[in-house]
Every structure is written in structure tokens, then in C-alpha cells.
């Protein structure tokens, strides 16, 4: 048996985080290891040495430390962490910004 995929959730809407956690925890091969409601808090909580962590980041996260800031920070601080950007009703510009 392999270790479960470890997922960190970041979205500013508590109900969205709760629904993501509920859906992910249905799979025995996935374990939610933490969550945050803003980018700055997320950077401080993501585990640096985790080999199998996926950061699920809601692209609607805004403020000084928005989703795009967080994606860049995670890529720089924790290059071993995979980033999965999630969102709804996003335009091409937002998608392009998330990829940079």
C-alpha cells in the first residue's frame, strides 16, 4: 500500500473548503493535511518537506496575498509541492496568470 496523497486546501470560502475536504476524504488514497483562508496563512502552513503534497488553491482568493501571489510563493518556497488551481467563471487572463 502506498502513502496517501497529501492535500492542502486554500480558499477564502469556508463552505468551499468544507466541500472539498468532504469530497477528498471519501478516497482512502487522499488525506487533507491542512487548510487556510488566505495566501499568507497558506504559505506559513504548507509543509516544506512533504514529498507528496498537492496545494489546491481557489483562484477567486483575493487581497494583498491573492491566489496568483500564493501560486508564485508556493512554487518558489516549496518546489516539491504540486499546485492545482481551481475556480469557476474565470477568464483567459486569470488562467494565464495562474500558469505564470
C-alpha positions as semicolon CSV with decimal commas, in nm:
position;residue;x (nm);y (nm);z (nm)
1;X;0,000;0,000;0,000
2;X;0,131;0,346;-0,089
3;X;0,113;0,652;0,129
4;X;-0,191;0,870;0,064
5;X;-0,161;1,184;-0,144
6;X;-0,146;1,475;0,097
7;X;-0,362;1,776;0,006
8;X;-0,354;2,128;0,143
9;X;-0,665;2,340;0,078
10;X;-0,668;2,717;0,036
11;X;-0,990;2,902;-0,037
12;X;-1,143;3,204;0,132
13;X;-1,491;3,050;0,142
14;X;-1,529;2,811;0,439
15;X;-1,811;2,615;0,273
16;X;-1,597;2,552;-0,035
17;X;-1,311;2,423;0,181
18;X;-1,554;2,202;0,372
19;X;-1,698;2,056;0,050
20;X;-1,352;1,996;-0,097
21;X;-1,241;1,826;0,226
22;X;-1,555;1,610;0,232
23;X;-1,511;1,503;-0,132
24;X;-1,140;1,434;-0,098
25;X;-1,169;1,237;0,225
26;X;-1,403;0,991;0,052
27;X;-1,092;0,850;-0,117
28;X;-0,870;0,642;0,111
29;X;-0,568;0,736;-0,102
30;X;-0,607;1,108;-0,020
31;X;-0,553;1,283;0,311
32;X;-0,623;1,654;0,372
33;X;-0,329;1,775;0,582
34;X;-0,428;2,137;0,631
35;X;-0,617;2,438;0,510
36;X;-0,607;2,815;0,508
37;X;-0,839;3,100;0,414
38;X;-0,575;3,337;0,273
39;X;-0,248;3,323;0,084
40;X;-0,020;3,442;0,362
41;X;-0,156;3,188;0,608
42;X;-0,124;2,912;0,347
43;X;0,246;2,979;0,283
44;X;0,310;2,955;0,655
45;X;0,126;2,624;0,691
46;X;0,228;2,418;0,388
47;X;0,479;2,158;0,495
48;X;0,818;2,216;0,335
49;X;0,948;1,863;0,345
50;X;0,637;1,677;0,232
51;X;0,716;1,475;-0,077
52;X;0,358;1,419;-0,182
53;X;0,165;1,739;-0,119
54;X;-0,083;1,895;-0,358
55;X;-0,188;2,254;-0,283
56;X;-0,544;2,316;-0,405
57;X;-0,576;2,693;-0,443
58;X;-0,902;2,871;-0,517
59;X;-0,836;3,129;-0,790
60;X;-1,100;3,363;-0,650
61;X;-0,879;3,421;-0,345
62;X;-0,816;3,795;-0,335
63;X;-0,649;4,062;-0,125
64;X;-0,280;4,152;-0,093
65;X;-0,188;3,784;-0,091
66;X;-0,423;3,661;-0,362
67;X;-0,426;3,328;-0,545
68;X;-0,170;3,438;-0,801
69;X;0,068;3,559;-0,531
70;X;0,019;3,230;-0,345
71;X;0,085;3,017;-0,653
72;X;0,415;3,202;-0,714
73;X;0,512;3,181;-0,346
74;X;0,446;2,806;-0,329
75;X;0,645;2,745;-0,648
76;X;0,938;2,943;-0,505
77;X;0,928;2,826;-0,142
78;X;0,816;2,467;-0,191
79;X;0,914;2,346;-0,540
80;X;0,823;1,987;-0,447
81;X;0,458;2,087;-0,387
82;X;0,223;2,041;-0,681
83;X;-0,025;2,326;-0,734
84;X;-0,380;2,263;-0,850
85;X;-0,560;2,590;-0,924
86;X;-0,938;2,564;-0,901
87;X;-1,210;2,812;-0,981
88;X;-1,529;2,899;-1,161
89;X;-1,615;3,154;-1,429
90;X;-1,255;3,250;-1,490
91;X;-1,145;3,436;-1,796
92;X;-0,838;3,356;-2,007
93;X;-0,634;3,628;-1,837
94;X;-0,684;3,466;-1,494
95;X;-0,591;3,125;-1,628
96;X;-0,280;3,270;-1,795
97;X;-0,180;3,446;-1,469
98;X;-0,214;3,119;-1,278
99;X;0,018;2,945;-1,520
100;X;0,298;3,203;-1,493
